[in-house]
Amino acid sequence: MPSRGPSGAPAAAALEPLRTVTRVFDEALRVPGTPLRVGLDALLGLVPGVGDAVSGCVAASGLWVGASLGAPASVLLRMLFNVAVDAAVGAIPLAGDLFDIGWKANRRNLDLLERWVAAPAATRAASTATLVAVAAAALAMVAGLVWLAVWGVRAVVGALG
């Protein structure tokens, strides 16, 4: 059984299936006349509902690879964030399909795991910082929405009274 964690050859070999998935789902075909590459993910996204669900499940398989290698929670959560963004925005008709061309969750997750294998401490720190920034942005958006709702209710009450 290959050793867990960033340990060179065993970790690199464990990433090979994820490299194949990334090529097929994110980079299989070059868009003529552009440097853009698309894969099965963008094509499946054209099938409402089912395509995005299949692509999300395939992208989530990278989490299993990361967990089996012993990636830390910060790296796995960052990978989950990549998959969630891909699934959530990809579910929007047409705009989501265009988004899938640029946001390649499989490529992002493979790159993240390869960085973690090469430099575990730095990748863990960068992933933690990214997650803190995302959480802060989410809290700021929620606070802004609450403020906007309170302001709107006060405006309506002021206009009625």
C-alpha positions, -999 to +999 in steps of 0.1 A: +000+000+000+015+034-009+023+056+020+001+085+029+010+121+026+034+140+004+061+114-002+072+116-038+066+086-061+036+070-042+018+104-040+026+111-077+012+077-087-019+082-067-026+115-086-024+098-120-061+089-122-070+125-113-047+137-141-066+116-165-100+129-153-087+164-156-076+159-192-109+143-202-132+167-182-114+200-185-089+199-214-098+174-240-104+197-270-089+231-280-115+257-291-104+265-327-087+299-331-083+303-293-059+291-266-090+278-247-094+241-240-127+224-230-136+189-220-165+167-212-175+190-183-184+219-206-203+195-229-222+177-201-232+211-188-253+215-219-276+188-206-298+205-180-296+190-145-280+157-153-248+170-169-240+193-139-247+165-114-224+141-133-197+167-136-200+176-099-197+139-088-166+135-110-151+167-097-158+155-061-138+123-068-107+145-065-116+150-028-114+113-023-080+112-039-068+141-016-083+124+015-066+091+006-033+109+004-039+125+038-043+161+026-051+184+055-086+198+061-077+232+047-067+217+014-098+194+012-121+223+021-105+245-006-111+216-031-147+213-019-151+251-025-138+247-061-163+219-067-192+238-051-185+269-071-184+248-103-217+230-094-235+261-083-226+285-111-226+257-136-263+250-129-272+285-143-284+279-179-260+293-206-241+315-182-230+284-163-219+267-195-197+297-203-184+297-167-174+261-170-150+270-198-130+292-174-135+276-140-121+242-142-126+226-108-107+194-117-077+214-129-077+236-098-080+206-075-052+187-093-029+217-092-037+222-055-029+186-047+003+187-067+014+219-048+006+201-015+027+171-025+056+194-034+053+219-005+028+207+021+034+234+047+031+263+022+001+249+005-017+243+039-010+279+049-022+293+015-053+271+017-061+283+052-056+319+042-079+314+011-106+299+033-104+327+058-107+352+030-137+334+015-154+332+050-147+369+056-162+378+022-193+357+029-198+373+063-194+407+048-220+399+021-244+386+048-239+417+069-244+439+038-277+421+030-289+424+066-281+461+065-298+465+032-329+447+045-331+468+076-326+500+056-354+489+032-378+481+060-371+515+076-377+532+043-410+515+038-422+521+074-411+557+071-430+562+039-462+546+054-461+564+087 
